[in-house]
Amino acid sequence: MLNCEPPYDFEKTKEFLESFYIGWHGAVVAVEKRSQKMIGYIIFNEFDPGVYEMGWFFNRSYWRQGYAY
């Protein structure tokens, strides 16, 4: 069995995003319009001058619904 930490609450999520992604690379939160619930985040990173990469992390319950592919 994997040793998984419990899901983050709102404050821990906010702290994580502000300190690690927003302060470090740049990130935006993905919010579902219908529920206004945060379902993940998208990060941006300049890989090389003028070359960028983008990644995303979504709550598993929102996978395979067309939000990112």
mmCIF file of the N, C-alpha and C atoms, coordinates in Angstrom:
data_MODEL
# 
_entry.id   MODEL 
# 
loop_
_atom_site.group_PDB 
_atom_site.id 
_atom_site.type_symbol 
_atom_site.label_atom_id 
_atom_site.label_alt_id 
_atom_site.label_comp_id 
_atom_site.label_asym_id 
_atom_site.label_entity_id 
_atom_site.label_seq_id 
_atom_site.pdbx_PDB_ins_code 
_atom_site.Cartn_x 
_atom_site.Cartn_y 
_atom_site.Cartn_z 
_atom_site.occupancy 
_atom_site.B_iso_or_equiv 
_atom_site.pdbx_formal_charge 
_atom_site.auth_seq_id 
_atom_site.auth_comp_id 
_atom_site.auth_asym_id 
_atom_site.auth_atom_id 
_atom_site.pdbx_PDB_model_num 
ATOM 1   N N  . MET A 1 1  ? 0.842   -1.189 0.000   1.00 0.00 ? 1  MET A N  1 
ATOM 2   C CA . MET A 1 1  ? 0.000   0.000  0.000   1.00 0.00 ? 1  MET A CA 1 
ATOM 3   C C  . MET A 1 1  ? 0.885   1.249  0.000   1.00 0.00 ? 1  MET A C  1 
ATOM 4   N N  . LEU A 1 2  ? 0.505   2.230  -0.783  1.00 0.00 ? 2  LEU A N  1 
ATOM 5   C CA . LEU A 1 2  ? 1.262   3.477  -0.864  1.00 0.00 ? 2  LEU A CA 1 
ATOM 6   C C  . LEU A 1 2  ? 1.067   4.304  0.396   1.00 0.00 ? 2  LEU A C  1 
ATOM 7   N N  . ASN A 1 3  ? 2.102   5.007  0.763   1.00 0.00 ? 3  ASN A N  1 
ATOM 8   C CA . ASN A 1 3  ? 2.012   5.918  1.892   1.00 0.00 ? 3  ASN A CA 1 
ATOM 9   C C  . ASN A 1 3  ? 1.592   7.272  1.356   1.00 0.00 ? 3  ASN A C  1 
ATOM 10  N N  . CYS A 1 4  ? 0.303   7.562  1.355   1.00 0.00 ? 4  CYS A N  1 
ATOM 11  C CA . CYS A 1 4  ? -0.239  8.800  0.791   1.00 0.00 ? 4  CYS A CA 1 
ATOM 12  C C  . CYS A 1 4  ? -0.623  9.758  1.900   1.00 0.00 ? 4  CYS A C  1 
ATOM 13  N N  . GLU A 1 5  ? -0.333  11.026 1.678   1.00 0.00 ? 5  GLU A N  1 
ATOM 14  C CA . GLU A 1 5  ? -0.777  12.005 2.648   1.00 0.00 ? 5  GLU A CA 1 
ATOM 15  C C  . GLU A 1 5  ? -2.235  12.356 2.360   1.00 0.00 ? 5  GLU A C  1 
ATOM 16  N N  . PRO A 1 6  ? -2.973  12.818 3.359   1.00 0.00 ? 6  PRO A N  1 
ATOM 17  C CA . PRO A 1 6  ? -4.380  13.150 3.142   1.00 0.00 ? 6  PRO A CA 1 
ATOM 18  C C  . PRO A 1 6  ? -4.519  14.355 2.217   1.00 0.00 ? 6  PRO A C  1 
ATOM 19  N N  . PRO A 1 7  ? -5.678  14.532 1.598   1.00 0.00 ? 7  PRO A N  1 
ATOM 20  C CA . PRO A 1 7  ? -5.902  15.699 0.726   1.00 0.00 ? 7  PRO A CA 1 
ATOM 21  C C  . PRO A 1 7  ? -5.678  17.004 1.497   1.00 0.00 ? 7  PRO A C  1 
ATOM 22  N N  . TYR A 1 8  ? -5.180  17.992 0.793   1.00 0.00 ? 8  TYR A N  1 
ATOM 23  C CA . TYR A 1 8  ? -4.981  19.301 1.404   1.00 0.00 ? 8  TYR A CA 1 
ATOM 24  C C  . TYR A 1 8  ? -6.311  19.994 1.628   1.00 0.00 ? 8  TYR A C  1 
ATOM 25  N N  . ASP A 1 9  ? -6.403  20.720 2.732   1.00 0.00 ? 9  ASP A N  1 
ATOM 26  C CA . ASP A 1 9  ? -7.556  21.602 2.925   1.00 0.00 ? 9  ASP A CA 1 
ATOM 27  C C  . ASP A 1 9  ? -7.274  22.902 2.165   1.00 0.00 ? 9  ASP A C  1 
ATOM 28  N N  . PHE A 1 10 ? -8.213  23.822 2.194   1.00 0.00 ? 10 PHE A N  1 
ATOM 29  C CA . PHE A 1 10 ? -8.089  25.062 1.425   1.00 0.00 ? 10 PHE A CA 1 
ATOM 30  C C  . PHE A 1 10 ? -6.815  25.827 1.790   1.00 0.00 ? 10 PHE A C  1 
ATOM 31  N N  . GLU A 1 11 ? -6.565  26.004 3.095   1.00 0.00 ? 11 GLU A N  1 
ATOM 32  C CA . GLU A 1 11 ? -5.414  26.801 3.515   1.00 0.00 ? 11 GLU A CA 1 
ATOM 33  C C  . GLU A 1 11 ? -4.092  26.151 3.120   1.00 0.00 ? 11 GLU A C  1 
ATOM 34  N N  . LYS A 1 12 ? -3.990  24.840 3.267   1.00 0.00 ? 12 LYS A N  1 
ATOM 35  C CA . LYS A 1 12 ? -2.752  24.166 2.891   1.00 0.00 ? 12 LYS A CA 1 
ATOM 36  C C  . LYS A 1 12 ? -2.551  24.221 1.376   1.00 0.00 ? 12 LYS A C  1 
ATOM 37  N N  . THR A 1 13 ? -3.615  24.103 0.620   1.00 0.00 ? 13 THR A N  1 
ATOM 38  C CA . THR A 1 13 ? -3.533  24.209 -0.835  1.00 0.00 ? 13 THR A CA 1 
ATOM 39  C C  . THR A 1 13 ? -3.071  25.598 -1.238  1.00 0.00 ? 13 THR A C  1 
ATOM 40  N N  . LYS A 1 14 ? -3.670  26.614 -0.634  1.00 0.00 ? 14 LYS A N  1 
ATOM 41  C CA . LYS A 1 14 ? -3.294  27.998 -0.934  1.00 0.00 ? 14 LYS A CA 1 
ATOM 42  C C  . LYS A 1 14 ? -1.820  28.240 -0.610  1.00 0.00 ? 14 LYS A C  1 
ATOM 43  N N  . GLU A 1 15 ? -1.382  27.781 0.546   1.00 0.00 ? 15 GLU A N  1 
ATOM 44  C CA . GLU A 1 15 ? 0.014   27.948 0.952   1.00 0.00 ? 15 GLU A CA 1 
ATOM 45  C C  . GLU A 1 15 ? 0.958   27.237 -0.026  1.00 0.00 ? 15 GLU A C  1 
ATOM 46  N N  . PHE A 1 16 ? 0.603   26.015 -0.415  1.00 0.00 ? 16 PHE A N  1 
ATOM 47  C CA . PHE A 1 16 ? 1.422   25.258 -1.363  1.00 0.00 ? 16 PHE A CA 1 
ATOM 48  C C  . PHE A 1 16 ? 1.545   25.991 -2.688  1.00 0.00 ? 16 PHE A C  1 
ATOM 49  N N  . LEU A 1 17 ? 0.429   26.432 -3.229  1.00 0.00 ? 17 LEU A N  1 
ATOM 50  C CA . LEU A 1 17 ? 0.455   27.110 -4.526  1.00 0.00 ? 17 LEU A CA 1 
ATOM 51  C C  . LEU A 1 17 ? 1.225   28.414 -4.464  1.00 0.00 ? 17 LEU A C  1 
ATOM 52  N N  . GLU A 1 18 ? 1.016   29.186 -3.404  1.00 0.00 ? 18 GLU A N  1 
ATOM 53  C CA . GLU A 1 18 ? 1.704   30.471 -3.286  1.00 0.00 ? 18 GLU A CA 1 
ATOM 54  C C  . GLU A 1 18 ? 3.202   30.293 -3.101  1.00 0.00 ? 18 GLU A C  1 
ATOM 55  N N  . SER A 1 19 ? 3.605   29.357 -2.280  1.00 0.00 ? 19 SER A N  1 
ATOM 56  C CA . SER A 1 19 ? 5.031   29.227 -1.981  1.00 0.00 ? 19 SER A CA 1 
ATOM 57  C C  . SER A 1 19 ? 5.795   28.449 -3.041  1.00 0.00 ? 19 SER A C  1 
ATOM 58  N N  . PHE A 1 20 ? 5.197   27.430 -3.596  1.00 0.00 ? 20 PHE A N  1 
ATOM 59  C CA . PHE A 1 20 ? 5.941   26.588 -4.516  1.00 0.00 ? 20 PHE A CA 1 
ATOM 60  C C  . PHE A 1 20 ? 5.743   26.977 -5.972  1.00 0.00 ? 20 PHE A C  1 
ATOM 61  N N  . TYR A 1 21 ? 4.526   27.059 -6.442  1.00 0.00 ? 21 TYR A N  1 
ATOM 62  C CA . TYR A 1 21 ? 4.303   27.306 -7.862  1.00 0.00 ? 21 TYR A CA 1 
ATOM 63  C C  . TYR A 1 21 ? 4.183   28.771 -8.233  1.00 0.00 ? 21 TYR A C  1 
ATOM 64  N N  . ILE A 1 22 ? 3.375   29.512 -7.531  1.00 0.00 ? 22 ILE A N  1 
ATOM 65  C CA . ILE A 1 22 ? 3.196   30.915 -7.903  1.00 0.00 ? 22 ILE A CA 1 
ATOM 66  C C  . ILE A 1 22 ? 4.474   31.690 -7.643  1.00 0.00 ? 22 ILE A C  1 
ATOM 67  N N  . GLY A 1 23 ? 5.103   31.471 -6.496  1.00 0.00 ? 23 GLY A N  1 
ATOM 68  C CA . GLY A 1 23 ? 6.329   32.172 -6.181  1.00 0.00 ? 23 GLY A CA 1 
ATOM 69  C C  . GLY A 1 23 ? 7.526   31.706 -6.984  1.00 0.00 ? 23 GLY A C  1 
ATOM 70  N N  . TRP A 1 24 ? 7.471   30.488 -7.472  1.00 0.00 ? 24 TRP A N  1 
ATOM 71  C CA . TRP A 1 24 ? 8.627   29.916 -8.147  1.00 0.00 ? 24 TRP A CA 1 
ATOM 72  C C  . TRP A 1 24 ? 8.518   30.003 -9.664  1.00 0.00 ? 24 TRP A C  1 
ATOM 73  N N  . HIS A 1 25 ? 7.481   29.462 -10.266 1.00 0.00 ? 25 HIS A N  1 
ATOM 74  C CA . HIS A 1 25 ? 7.357   29.428 -11.721 1.00 0.00 ? 25 HIS A CA 1 
ATOM 75  C C  . HIS A 1 25 ? 6.223   30.299 -12.249 1.00 0.00 ? 25 HIS A C  1 
ATOM 76  N N  . GLY A 1 26 ? 5.100   30.182 -11.671 1.00 0.00 ? 26 GLY A N  1 
ATOM 77  C CA . GLY A 1 26 ? 3.900   30.805 -12.186 1.00 0.00 ? 26 GLY A CA 1 
ATOM 78  C C  . GLY A 1 26 ? 2.847   29.735 -12.369 1.00 0.00 ? 26 GLY A C  1 
ATOM 79  N N  . ALA A 1 27 ? 1.689   29.975 -11.833 1.00 0.00 ? 27 ALA A N  1 
ATOM 80  C CA . ALA A 1 27 ? 0.616   28.986 -11.911 1.00 0.00 ? 27 ALA A CA 1 
ATOM 81  C C  . ALA A 1 27 ? -0.722  29.687 -11.873 1.00 0.00 ? 27 ALA A C  1 
ATOM 82  N N  . VAL A 1 28 ? -1.718  29.013 -12.398 1.00 0.00 ? 28 VAL A N  1 
ATOM 83  C CA . VAL A 1 28 ? -3.095  29.479 -12.274 1.00 0.00 ? 28 VAL A CA 1 
ATOM 84  C C  . VAL A 1 28 ? -3.930  28.312 -11.760 1.00 0.00 ? 28 VAL A C  1 
ATOM 85  N N  . VAL A 1 29 ? -4.963  28.654 -11.063 1.00 0.00 ? 29 VAL A N  1 
ATOM 86  C CA . VAL A 1 29 ? -5.861  27.649 -10.507 1.00 0.00 ? 29 VAL A CA 1 
ATOM 87  C C  . VAL A 1 29 ? -6.915  27.311 -11.555 1.00 0.00 ? 29 VAL A C  1 
ATOM 88  N N  . ALA A 1 30 ? -7.245  26.038 -11.673 1.00 0.00 ? 30 ALA A N  1 
ATOM 89  C CA . ALA A 1 30 ? -8.320  25.587 -12.559 1.00 0.00 ? 30 ALA A CA 1 
ATOM 90  C C  . ALA A 1 30 ? -9.589  25.477 -11.724 1.00 0.00 ? 30 ALA A C  1 
ATOM 91  N N  . VAL A 1 31 ? -10.619 26.219 -12.116 1.00 0.00 ? 31 VAL A N  1 
ATOM 92  C CA . VAL A 1 31 ? -11.880 26.246 -11.380 1.00 0.00 ? 31 VAL A CA 1 
ATOM 93  C C  . VAL A 1 31 ? -12.994 25.779 -12.303 1.00 0.00 ? 31 VAL A C  1 
ATOM 94  N N  . GLU A 1 32 ? -13.811 24.860 -11.824 1.00 0.00 ? 32 GLU A N  1 
ATOM 95  C CA . GLU A 1 32 ? -14.965 24.408 -12.588 1.00 0.00 ? 32 GLU A CA 1 
ATOM 96  C C  . GLU A 1 32 ? -16.023 25.502 -12.540 1.00 0.00 ? 32 GLU A C  1 
ATOM 97  N N  . LYS A 1 33 ? -16.468 25.980 -13.701 1.00 0.00 ? 33 LYS A N  1 
ATOM 98  C CA . LYS A 1 33 ? -17.423 27.089 -13.760 1.00 0.00 ? 33 LYS A CA 1 
ATOM 99  C C  . LYS A 1 33 ? -18.722 26.783 -13.032 1.00 0.00 ? 33 LYS A C  1 
ATOM 100 N N  . ARG A 1 34 ? -19.242 25.582 -13.254 1.00 0.00 ? 34 ARG A N  1 
ATOM 101 C CA . ARG A 1 34 ? -20.556 25.240 -12.693 1.00 0.00 ? 34 ARG A CA 1 
ATOM 102 C C  . ARG A 1 34 ? -20.566 25.306 -11.160 1.00 0.00 ? 34 ARG A C  1 
ATOM 103 N N  . SER A 1 35 ? -19.562 24.718 -10.530 1.00 0.00 ? 35 SER A N  1 
ATOM 104 C CA . SER A 1 35 ? -19.550 24.631 -9.069  1.00 0.00 ? 35 SER A CA 1 
ATOM 105 C C  . SER A 1 35 ? -18.680 25.692 -8.403  1.00 0.00 ? 35 SER A C  1 
ATOM 106 N N  . GLN A 1 36 ? -17.840 26.373 -9.175  1.00 0.00 ? 36 GLN A N  1 
ATOM 107 C CA . GLN A 1 36 ? -16.855 27.323 -8.650  1.00 0.00 ? 36 GLN A CA 1 
ATOM 108 C C  . GLN A 1 36 ? -15.853 26.641 -7.717  1.00 0.00 ? 36 GLN A C  1 
ATOM 109 N N  . LYS A 1 37 ? -15.658 25.344 -7.890  1.00 0.00 ? 37 LYS A N  1 
ATOM 110 C CA . LYS A 1 37 ? -14.749 24.555 -7.077  1.00 0.00 ? 37 LYS A CA 1 
ATOM 111 C C  . LYS A 1 37 ? -13.389 24.467 -7.760  1.00 0.00 ? 37 LYS A C  1 
ATOM 112 N N  . MET A 1 38 ? -12.323 24.611 -6.971  1.00 0.00 ? 38 MET A N  1 
ATOM 113 C CA . MET A 1 38 ? -10.982 24.428 -7.501  1.00 0.00 ? 38 MET A CA 1 
ATOM 114 C C  . MET A 1 38 ? -10.797 22.944 -7.800  1.00 0.00 ? 38 MET A C  1 
ATOM 115 N N  . ILE A 1 39 ? -10.445 22.632 -9.035  1.00 0.00 ? 39 ILE A N  1 
ATOM 116 C CA . ILE A 1 39 ? -10.291 21.228 -9.421  1.00 0.00 ? 39 ILE A CA 1 
ATOM 117 C C  . ILE A 1 39 ? -8.854  20.887 -9.779  1.00 0.00 ? 39 ILE A C  1 
ATOM 118 N N  . GLY A 1 40 ? -7.976  21.875 -9.796  1.00 0.00 ? 40 GLY A N  1 
ATOM 119 C CA . GLY A 1 40 ? -6.580  21.618 -10.106 1.00 0.00 ? 40 GLY A CA 1 
ATOM 120 C C  . GLY A 1 40 ? -5.842  22.915 -10.339 1.00 0.00 ? 40 GLY A C  1 
ATOM 121 N N  . TYR A 1 41 ? -4.661  22.792 -10.924 1.00 0.00 ? 41 TYR A N  1 
ATOM 122 C CA . TYR A 1 41 ? -3.896  23.986 -11.269 1.00 0.00 ? 41 TYR A CA 1 
ATOM 123 C C  . TYR A 1 41 ? -3.032  23.702 -12.482 1.00 0.00 ? 41 TYR A C  1 
ATOM 124 N N  . ILE A 1 42 ? -2.635  24.790 -13.128 1.00 0.00 ? 42 ILE A N  1 
ATOM 125 C CA . ILE A 1 42 ? -1.836  24.725 -14.342 1.00 0.00 ? 42 ILE A CA 1 
ATOM 126 C C  . ILE A 1 42 ? -0.553  25.503 -14.070 1.00 0.00 ? 42 ILE A C  1 
ATOM 127 N N  . ILE A 1 43 ? 0.581   24.916 -14.404 1.00 0.00 ? 43 ILE A N  1 
ATOM 128 C CA . ILE A 1 43 ? 1.858   25.585 -14.161 1.00 0.00 ? 43 ILE A CA 1 
ATOM 129 C C  . ILE A 1 43 ? 2.545   25.906 -15.487 1.00 0.00 ? 43 ILE A C  1 
ATOM 130 N N  . PHE A 1 44 ? 3.326   26.959 -15.471 1.00 0.00 ? 44 PHE A N  1 
ATOM 131 C CA . PHE A 1 44 ? 4.074   27.410 -16.638 1.00 0.00 ? 44 PHE A CA 1 
ATOM 132 C C  . PHE A 1 44 ? 5.543   27.550 -16.249 1.00 0.00 ? 44 PHE A C  1 
ATOM 133 N N  . ASN A 1 45 ? 6.419   27.188 -17.154 1.00 0.00 ? 45 ASN A N  1 
ATOM 134 C CA . ASN A 1 45 ? 7.842   27.271 -16.878 1.00 0.00 ? 45 ASN A CA 1 
ATOM 135 C C  . ASN A 1 45 ? 8.575   27.613 -18.171 1.00 0.00 ? 45 ASN A C  1 
ATOM 136 N N  . GLU A 1 46 ? 9.493   28.562 -18.087 1.00 0.00 ? 46 GLU A N  1 
ATOM 137 C CA . GLU A 1 46 ? 10.334  28.848 -19.251 1.00 0.00 ? 46 GLU A CA 1 
ATOM 138 C C  . GLU A 1 46 ? 11.463  27.826 -19.252 1.00 0.00 ? 46 GLU A C  1 
ATOM 139 N N  . PHE A 1 47 ? 11.405  26.893 -20.180 1.00 0.00 ? 47 PHE A N  1 
ATOM 140 C CA . PHE A 1 47 ? 12.361  25.789 -20.266 1.00 0.00 ? 47 PHE A CA 1 
ATOM 141 C C  . PHE A 1 47 ? 13.711  26.272 -20.776 1.00 0.00 ? 47 PHE A C  1 
ATOM 142 N N  . ASP A 1 48 ? 13.686  27.008 -21.842 1.00 0.00 ? 48 ASP A N  1 
ATOM 143 C CA . ASP A 1 48 ? 14.848  27.673 -22.440 1.00 0.00 ? 48 ASP A CA 1 
ATOM 144 C C  . ASP A 1 48 ? 14.377  29.064 -22.844 1.00 0.00 ? 48 ASP A C  1 
ATOM 145 N N  . PRO A 1 49 ? 15.277  30.008 -23.121 1.00 0.00 ? 49 PRO A N  1 
ATOM 146 C CA . PRO A 1 49 ? 14.815  31.320 -23.566 1.00 0.00 ? 49 PRO A CA 1 
ATOM 147 C C  . PRO A 1 49 ? 13.860  31.204 -24.758 1.00 0.00 ? 49 PRO A C  1 
ATOM 148 N N  . GLY A 1 50 ? 12.656  31.659 -24.560 1.00 0.00 ? 50 GLY A N  1 
ATOM 149 C CA . GLY A 1 50 ? 11.652  31.622 -25.614 1.00 0.00 ? 50 GLY A CA 1 
ATOM 150 C C  . GLY A 1 50 ? 10.949  30.286 -25.781 1.00 0.00 ? 50 GLY A C  1 
ATOM 151 N N  . VAL A 1 51 ? 11.303  29.287 -24.971 1.00 0.00 ? 51 VAL A N  1 
ATOM 152 C CA . VAL A 1 51 ? 10.678  27.961 -25.040 1.00 0.00 ? 51 VAL A CA 1 
ATOM 153 C C  . VAL A 1 51 ? 10.008  27.698 -23.690 1.00 0.00 ? 51 VAL A C  1 
ATOM 154 N N  . TYR A 1 52 ? 8.708   27.470 -23.742 1.00 0.00 ? 52 TYR A N  1 
ATOM 155 C CA . TYR A 1 52 ? 7.946   27.288 -22.507 1.00 0.00 ? 52 TYR A CA 1 
ATOM 156 C C  . TYR A 1 52 ? 7.338   25.898 -22.441 1.00 0.00 ? 52 TYR A C  1 
ATOM 157 N N  . GLU A 1 53 ? 7.163   25.426 -21.233 1.00 0.00 ? 53 GLU A N  1 
ATOM 158 C CA . GLU A 1 53 ? 6.439   24.182 -21.031 1.00 0.00 ? 53 GLU A CA 1 
ATOM 159 C C  . GLU A 1 53 ? 5.250   24.467 -20.121 1.00 0.00 ? 53 GLU A C  1 
ATOM 160 N N  . MET A 1 54 ? 4.246   23.649 -20.259 1.00 0.00 ? 54 MET A N  1 
ATOM 161 C CA . MET A 1 54 ? 3.037   23.814 -19.460 1.00 0.00 ? 54 MET A CA 1 
ATOM 162 C C  . MET A 1 54 ? 2.665   22.443 -18.907 1.00 0.00 ? 54 MET A C  1 
ATOM 163 N N  . GLY A 1 55 ? 2.226   22.413 -17.680 1.00 0.00 ? 55 GLY A N  1 
ATOM 164 C CA . GLY A 1 55 ? 1.779   21.170 -17.066 1.00 0.00 ? 55 GLY A CA 1 
ATOM 165 C C  . GLY A 1 55 ? 0.516   21.427 -16.272 1.00 0.00 ? 55 GLY A C  1 
ATOM 166 N N  . TRP A 1 56 ? -0.195  20.387 -15.992 1.00 0.00 ? 56 TRP A N  1 
ATOM 167 C CA . TRP A 1 56 ? -1.421  20.558 -15.222 1.00 0.00 ? 56 TRP A CA 1 
ATOM 168 C C  . TRP A 1 56 ? -1.613  19.399 -14.279 1.00 0.00 ? 56 TRP A C  1 
ATOM 169 N N  . PHE A 1 57 ? -2.270  19.700 -13.195 1.00 0.00 ? 57 PHE A N  1 
ATOM 170 C CA . PHE A 1 57 ? -2.601  18.722 -12.163 1.00 0.00 ? 57 PHE A CA 1 
ATOM 171 C C  . PHE A 1 57 ? -4.072  18.907 -11.832 1.00 0.00 ? 57 PHE A C  1 
ATOM 172 N N  . PHE A 1 58 ? -4.835  17.831 -11.948 1.00 0.00 ? 58 PHE A N  1 
ATOM 173 C CA . PHE A 1 58 ? -6.269  17.894 -11.671 1.00 0.00 ? 58 PHE A CA 1 
ATOM 174 C C  . PHE A 1 58 ? -6.636  16.834 -10.643 1.00 0.00 ? 58 PHE A C  1 
ATOM 175 N N  . ASN A 1 59 ? -7.612  17.156 -9.838  1.00 0.00 ? 59 ASN A N  1 
ATOM 176 C CA . ASN A 1 59 ? -8.193  16.180 -8.925  1.00 0.00 ? 59 ASN A CA 1 
ATOM 177 C C  . ASN A 1 59 ? -8.608  14.970 -9.757  1.00 0.00 ? 59 ASN A C  1 
ATOM 178 N N  . ARG A 1 60 ? -8.297  13.795 -9.285  1.00 0.00 ? 60 ARG A N  1 
ATOM 179 C CA . ARG A 1 60 ? -8.550  12.568 -10.050 1.00 0.00 ? 60 ARG A CA 1 
ATOM 180 C C  . ARG A 1 60 ? -10.018 12.416 -10.448 1.00 0.00 ? 60 ARG A C  1 
ATOM 181 N N  . SER A 1 61 ? -10.932 12.911 -9.650  1.00 0.00 ? 61 SER A N  1 
ATOM 182 C CA . SER A 1 61 ? -12.355 12.768 -9.989  1.00 0.00 ? 61 SER A CA 1 
ATOM 183 C C  . SER A 1 61 ? -12.751 13.620 -11.195 1.00 0.00 ? 61 SER A C  1 
ATOM 184 N N  . TYR A 1 62 ? -11.848 14.484 -11.685 1.00 0.00 ? 62 TYR A N  1 
ATOM 185 C CA . TYR A 1 62 ? -12.127 15.303 -12.860 1.00 0.00 ? 62 TYR A CA 1 
ATOM 186 C C  . TYR A 1 62 ? -11.339 14.852 -14.090 1.00 0.00 ? 62 TYR A C  1 
ATOM 187 N N  . TRP A 1 63 ? -10.616 13.752 -13.973 1.00 0.00 ? 63 TRP A N  1 
ATOM 188 C CA . TRP A 1 63 ? -9.893  13.217 -15.121 1.00 0.00 ? 63 TRP A CA 1 
ATOM 189 C C  . TRP A 1 63 ? -10.878 12.702 -16.166 1.00 0.00 ? 63 TRP A C  1 
ATOM 190 N N  . ARG A 1 64 ? -10.438 12.703 -17.415 1.00 0.00 ? 64 ARG A N  1 
ATOM 191 C CA . ARG A 1 64 ? -11.185 12.156 -18.552 1.00 0.00 ? 64 ARG A CA 1 
ATOM 192 C C  . ARG A 1 64 ? -12.523 12.865 -18.793 1.00 0.00 ? 64 ARG A C  1 
ATOM 193 N N  . GLN A 1 65 ? -12.542 14.174 -18.506 1.00 0.00 ? 65 GLN A N  1 
ATOM 194 C CA . GLN A 1 65 ? -13.733 14.959 -18.753 1.00 0.00 ? 65 GLN A CA 1 
ATOM 195 C C  . GLN A 1 65 ? -13.478 16.101 -19.733 1.00 0.00 ? 65 GLN A C  1 
ATOM 196 N N  . GLY A 1 66 ? -12.319 16.075 -20.381 1.00 0.00 ? 66 GLY A N  1 
ATOM 197 C CA . GLY A 1 66 ? -12.019 17.057 -21.411 1.00 0.00 ? 66 GLY A CA 1 
ATOM 198 C C  . GLY A 1 66 ? -11.419 18.367 -20.907 1.00 0.00 ? 66 GLY A C  1 
ATOM 199 N N  . TYR A 1 67 ? -11.010 18.447 -19.654 1.00 0.00 ? 67 TYR A N  1 
ATOM 200 C CA . TYR A 1 67 ? -10.440 19.694 -19.150 1.00 0.00 ? 67 TYR A CA 1 
ATOM 201 C C  . TYR A 1 67 ? -9.042  19.934 -19.690 1.00 0.00 ? 67 TYR A C  1 
ATOM 202 N N  . ALA A 1 68 ? -8.270  18.888 -19.875 1.00 0.00 ? 68 ALA A N  1 
ATOM 203 C CA . ALA A 1 68 ? -6.907  19.013 -20.402 1.00 0.00 ? 68 ALA A CA 1 
ATOM 204 C C  . ALA A 1 68 ? -6.538  17.694 -21.061 1.00 0.00 ? 68 ALA A C  1 
ATOM 205 N N  . TYR A 1 69 ? -5.879  17.782 -22.171 1.00 0.00 ? 69 TYR A N  1 
ATOM 206 C CA . TYR A 1 69 ? -5.404  16.569 -22.835 1.00 0.00 ? 69 TYR A CA 1 
ATOM 207 C C  . TYR A 1 69 ? -4.244  16.879 -23.747 1.00 0.00 ? 69 TYR A C  1 
# 
